[in-house]
Amino acid sequence: MIAGIIIGVIALIIVIFMIGTYNGLVGSRNQVEEAFSTMDVYLKKRYDLIPNLVETVKGYATHEKETLEKVIQARNSAVQAKDAADVIRSNEALGQSLRGIFALAENYPELKANTSFLDLQQQLRRVEEDIANARKYYNGCVKAYNDKTMMFPSNIVANMFGFKRASMYEVADAAERENVKVSF
């Protein structure tokens, strides 16, 4: 009788633990998805600004067709990305091509003085800051979720129900990781 009660209490504790852990994993996974969606909203704003930026630059830098085509191609690739890994990879390429446009603007003083270009550049700068903050939030959510999927004893429940690690949003370009060289 007492052994049956003890076994029942232990079984109840295990069931409560599994339910709590499962619900915690689901909540963490949903938070990762929400964080990615938030970042996606800012990326959409970025995608919407780029055609206007390219059109403005096109008026001043007509013979820089290759640079402008790279930006449009990178933008289109980023818009069509389906999963998180593709979004991350394509947006890194888009960031690189945008830096090319701003470097190009240095060669055209009239473009640098154009109010439309300056306004678009400022809007893009704000969106880039929002994207950076969204990436930090996303990575924080991914870390918390991955901790739950990897740490004992919640990793047992995670493995039982197929919870997989999520990918961090990392800088893919090795050149961006290097220290900036400043010389006088």
KEKE-3310 file (N, C-alpha, C; in steps of 0.2 Angstrom, whole numbers, plus 5000, padded with zeros to 4 digits):
npx = (5004:5009:5020:5015:5009:5020:5026:5017:5017:5030:5029:5020:5027:5037:5029:5024:5036:5040:5029:5030:5043:5042:5033:5040:5050:5043:5038:5050:5055:5045:5047:5060:5056:5047:5056:5064:5054:5052:5065:5064:5054:5061:5071:5063:5059:5071:5073:5063:5068:5079:5077:5074:5085:5095:5089:5091:5105:5108:5105:5116:5127:5129:5137:5141:5135:5137:5140:5127:5119:5123:5119:5105:5103:5107:5098:5086:5089:5089:5076:5069:5073:5070:5072:5079:5093:5096:5091:5099:5112:5110:5107:5119:5126:5119:5122:5135:5135:5128:5137:5146:5139:5138:5152:5154:5147:5156:5164:5157:5153:5142:5131:5133:5129:5116:5099:5089:5096:5104:5094:5088:5100:5101:5089:5091:5102:5096:5087:5096:5102:5091:5090:5102:5099:5088:5094:5103:5093:5087:5097:5099:5087:5089:5100:5095:5085:5093:5101:5091:5088:5100:5105:5105:5092:5083:5087:5084:5070:5069:5075:5067:5055:5059:5065:5076:5092:5093:5099:5112:5113:5126:5141:5145:5156:5173:5181:5174:5176:5189:5201:5199:5210:5219:5227:5239)
npy = (4994:5007:5007:5007:5020:5028:5025:5030:5044:5047:5044:5054:5066:5064:5065:5078:5085:5082:5088:5101:5104:5102:5111:5123:5122:5123:5136:5143:5140:5146:5159:5161:5160:5171:5181:5180:5183:5197:5202:5200:5209:5221:5218:5218:5231:5236:5230:5237:5250:5249:5249:5262:5269:5264:5269:5282:5283:5279:5289:5297:5290:5283:5275:5265:5252:5239:5238:5243:5233:5222:5225:5225:5212:5205:5210:5205:5191:5190:5193:5182:5172:5158:5149:5151:5150:5153:5166:5173:5171:5177:5190:5194:5195:5205:5216:5218:5222:5234:5241:5243:5252:5264:5266:5269:5281:5290:5294:5303:5318:5326:5317:5314:5326:5326:5328:5318:5306:5307:5307:5294:5287:5290:5284:5271:5268:5269:5259:5248:5249:5245:5232:5227:5227:5218:5207:5204:5202:5191:5182:5181:5174:5162:5157:5155:5145:5135:5132:5126:5115:5107:5106:5095:5091:5093:5091:5078:5077:5086:5079:5068:5073:5079:5092:5103:5111:5128:5140:5152:5170:5175:5183:5181:5184:5184:5195:5205:5202:5205:5216:5234:5243:5257:5271:5284)
npz = (5000:5005:4997:4984:4985:4986:4974:4965:4969:4964:4951:4947:4950:4940:4929:4930:4930:4917:4909:4913:4908:4895:4891:4894:4885:4873:4874:4874:4861:4854:4857:4851:4838:4837:4839:4828:4818:4822:4818:4805:4801:4802:4792:4781:4780:4777:4764:4757:4757:4749:4734:4731:4736:4726:4714:4717:4717:4705:4696:4697:4696:4683:4676:4684:4684:4687:4701:4706:4701:4708:4721:4719:4715:4727:4736:4730:4732:4746:4749:4744:4752:4761:4773:4790:4790:4776:4776:4785:4778:4765:4769:4775:4763:4757:4765:4763:4749:4750:4757:4747:4739:4747:4748:4734:4733:4739:4728:4721:4723:4721:4723:4736:4742:4739:4744:4745:4744:4756:4765:4763:4766:4779:4784:4781:4789:4802:4801:4800:4813:4820:4815:4820:4834:4834:4830:4841:4851:4846:4846:4859:4863:4856:4863:4876:4873:4867:4877:4886:4878:4878:4891:4906:4916:4906:4893:4890:4889:4878:4868:4868:4862:4850:4850:4842:4841:4838:4826:4829:4824:4816:4811:4795:4787:4786:4785:4791:4804:4807:4815:4813:4803:4806:4800:4800)
capx = (5000:5013:5025:5011:5008:5027:5027:5012:5020:5036:5026:5016:5032:5040:5024:5024:5042:5040:5025:5033:5049:5040:5030:5046:5054:5039:5038:5057:5055:5040:5051:5065:5052:5045:5062:5066:5049:5054:5070:5061:5050:5066:5074:5058:5060:5078:5072:5059:5072:5085:5076:5074:5092:5098:5087:5094:5112:5108:5105:5122:5133:5126:5142:5143:5130:5139:5138:5120:5116:5125:5114:5098:5103:5108:5091:5081:5090:5087:5068:5067:5076:5065:5073:5083:5100:5096:5090:5106:5117:5108:5107:5126:5128:5116:5125:5141:5134:5126:5143:5148:5135:5141:5159:5153:5145:5162:5167:5152:5151:5135:5127:5134:5125:5109:5095:5086:5101:5106:5088:5088:5105:5099:5084:5094:5106:5091:5085:5102:5103:5085:5091:5107:5096:5084:5099:5105:5087:5086:5103:5098:5082:5092:5104:5091:5082:5098:5103:5086:5089:5106:5106:5102:5088:5078:5089:5080:5063:5070:5077:5061:5050:5062:5067:5083:5096:5092:5106:5113:5114:5133:5144:5148:5161:5179:5184:5171:5178:5195:5201:5200:5217:5219:5234:5239)
capy = (5000:5013:5007:5010:5027:5031:5024:5035:5050:5048:5044:5060:5070:5064:5068:5085:5088:5082:5093:5108:5105:5102:5118:5128:5121:5125:5143:5145:5139:5151:5165:5161:5161:5178:5185:5180:5187:5204:5204:5199:5215:5226:5216:5220:5238:5237:5228:5242:5256:5248:5251:5269:5271:5262:5273:5289:5283:5278:5296:5301:5285:5279:5270:5260:5248:5232:5239:5243:5226:5217:5227:5223:5205:5203:5211:5200:5185:5191:5193:5176:5167:5154:5147:5155:5150:5157:5173:5175:5171:5182:5197:5196:5197:5211:5221:5219:5226:5240:5245:5245:5258:5270:5268:5272:5288:5294:5296:5307:5324:5329:5312:5314:5332:5325:5327:5311:5301:5308:5305:5287:5284:5290:5279:5264:5268:5268:5252:5244:5249:5241:5225:5224:5226:5212:5201:5203:5199:5184:5177:5179:5169:5156:5155:5152:5139:5130:5129:5121:5108:5104:5105:5090:5085:5095:5088:5071:5079:5089:5073:5063:5076:5081:5099:5104:5117:5134:5143:5159:5174:5176:5187:5175:5186:5184:5201:5209:5200:5208:5223:5239:5246:5265:5273:5292)
capz = (5000:5005:4991:4979:4985:4984:4966:4962:4970:4960:4944:4947:4950:4934:4924:4931:4927:4909:4906:4914:4904:4888:4890:4894:4878:4868:4875:4872:4854:4851:4858:4846:4831:4838:4839:4821:4815:4823:4814:4798:4800:4800:4786:4776:4779:4773:4757:4754:4756:4744:4727:4731:4736:4720:4709:4718:4715:4697:4693:4697:4694:4678:4673:4690:4683:4690:4708:4707:4699:4714:4726:4717:4715:4734:4739:4728:4735:4753:4749:4742:4756:4765:4780:4794:4787:4770:4777:4788:4773:4760:4772:4775:4756:4755:4769:4759:4743:4752:4759:4741:4737:4751:4746:4728:4734:4740:4722:4718:4728:4720:4726:4744:4744:4737:4750:4744:4745:4763:4769:4762:4770:4787:4786:4781:4795:4808:4800:4802:4820:4823:4814:4825:4840:4834:4830:4848:4854:4843:4848:4867:4863:4854:4868:4881:4870:4866:4884:4888:4874:4879:4898:4909:4913:4901:4886:4890:4886:4872:4863:4867:4858:4844:4850:4839:4842:4834:4824:4830:4819:4817:4806:4791:4783:4790:4785:4796:4811:4808:4817:4808:4803:4806:4799:4799)
cpx = (5004:5018:5021:5010:5015:5028:5023:5014:5026:5034:5023:5022:5036:5035:5024:5030:5042:5035:5028:5039:5047:5037:5035:5049:5050:5039:5045:5057:5051:5044:5056:5061:5049:5051:5064:5061:5050:5059:5068:5057:5055:5070:5069:5058:5066:5077:5068:5063:5077:5083:5076:5081:5096:5096:5090:5101:5113:5108:5111:5128:5130:5131:5144:5137:5131:5138:5131:5117:5117:5120:5107:5098:5103:5101:5086:5082:5088:5079:5066:5069:5070:5066:5078:5090:5101:5095:5096:5111:5116:5108:5114:5128:5125:5120:5132:5140:5132:5132:5147:5145:5138:5148:5159:5151:5151:5165:5163:5150:5144:5130:5127:5130:5118:5104:5091:5090:5103:5100:5087:5094:5104:5094:5087:5099:5102:5089:5090:5103:5097:5087:5096:5104:5092:5088:5101:5099:5086:5091:5102:5092:5085:5096:5100:5087:5087:5100:5098:5087:5095:5108:5102:5098:5084:5080:5085:5073:5064:5071:5071:5056:5053:5064:5075:5085:5094:5099:5106:5114:5121:5135:5147:5155:5167:5182:5180:5173:5185:5195:5202:5207:5216:5226:5234:5245)
cpy = (5006:5013:5009:5017:5031:5031:5029:5042:5052:5048:5051:5066:5070:5067:5075:5089:5088:5087:5100:5109:5106:5109:5123:5127:5124:5133:5146:5145:5144:5158:5166:5163:5168:5183:5186:5184:5195:5206:5204:5206:5221:5225:5218:5227:5240:5236:5234:5248:5255:5250:5259:5272:5269:5267:5280:5289:5282:5284:5299:5296:5280:5273:5265:5255:5241:5233:5239:5236:5221:5219:5224:5215:5202:5204:5206:5193:5185:5190:5186:5170:5164:5152:5152:5156:5154:5165:5176:5176:5176:5189:5199:5198:5204:5217:5223:5223:5233:5245:5247:5252:5265:5271:5271:5280:5293:5297:5302:5313:5326:5324:5313:5321:5331:5324:5320:5306:5301:5305:5297:5284:5284:5285:5272:5263:5266:5261:5247:5243:5244:5233:5222:5223:5219:5206:5199:5200:5192:5179:5176:5174:5163:5153:5151:5146:5134:5127:5124:5114:5104:5102:5099:5093:5087:5093:5082:5073:5082:5084:5069:5066:5080:5089:5099:5110:5122:5137:5150:5163:5177:5180:5181:5177:5187:5191:5206:5208:5203:5215:5228:5242:5253:5267:5281:5293)
cpz = (5000:4999:4985:4979:4984:4977:4963:4963:4965:4953:4943:4946:4943:4928:4924:4928:4920:4906:4907:4909:4897:4886:4890:4887:4873:4868:4873:4864:4851:4852:4853:4839:4831:4837:4831:4817:4816:4819:4807:4796:4798:4794:4780:4775:4775:4766:4754:4753:4750:4737:4726:4731:4730:4715:4710:4716:4708:4693:4692:4695:4689:4675:4679:4690:4687:4698:4710:4706:4705:4720:4725:4718:4722:4737:4737:4731:4742:4753:4748:4747:4760:4772:4784:4791:4781:4771:4780:4782:4768:4763:4773:4768:4754:4759:4765:4753:4745:4754:4752:4738:4740:4749:4739:4729:4736:4734:4719:4723:4727:4723:4734:4746:4742:4743:4750:4746:4753:4767:4769:4766:4777:4789:4786:4787:4802:4807:4802:4809:4823:4821:4818:4832:4840:4833:4837:4852:4852:4846:4856:4867:4861:4859:4874:4879:4869:4872:4887:4884:4875:4886:4901:4915:4908:4894:4885:4886:4879:4866:4862:4862:4852:4844:4847:4841:4837:4832:4826:4824:4820:4810:4802:4788:4788:4790:4790:4803:4813:4811:4812:4809:4802:4805:4798:4795)
residu = (MET:ILE:ALA:GLY:ILE:ILE:ILE:GLY:VAL:ILE:ALA:LEU:ILE:ILE:VAL:ILE:PHE:MET:ILE:GLY:THR:TYR:ASN:GLY:LEU:VAL:GLY:SER:ARG:ASN:GLN:VAL:GLU:GLU:ALA:PHE:SER:THR:MET:ASP:VAL:TYR:LEU:LYS:LYS:ARG:TYR:ASP:LEU:ILE:PRO:ASN:LEU:VAL:GLU:THR:VAL:LYS:GLY:TYR:ALA:THR:HIS:GLU:LYS:GLU:THR:LEU:GLU:LYS:VAL:ILE:GLN:ALA:ARG:ASN:SER:ALA:VAL:GLN:ALA:LYS:ASP:ALA:ALA:ASP:VAL:ILE:ARG:SER:ASN:GLU:ALA:LEU:GLY:GLN:SER:LEU:ARG:GLY:ILE:PHE:ALA:LEU:ALA:GLU:ASN:TYR:PRO:GLU:LEU:LYS:ALA:ASN:THR:SER:PHE:LEU:ASP:LEU:GLN:GLN:GLN:LEU:ARG:ARG:VAL:GLU:GLU:ASP:ILE:ALA:ASN:ALA:ARG:LYS:TYR:TYR:ASN:GLY:CYS:VAL:LYS:ALA:TYR:ASN:ASP:LYS:THR:MET:MET:PHE:PRO:SER:ASN:ILE:VAL:ALA:ASN:MET:PHE:GLY:PHE:LYS:ARG:ALA:SER:MET:TYR:GLU:VAL:ALA:ASP:ALA:ALA:GLU:ARG:GLU:ASN:VAL:LYS:VAL:SER:PHE)
# end
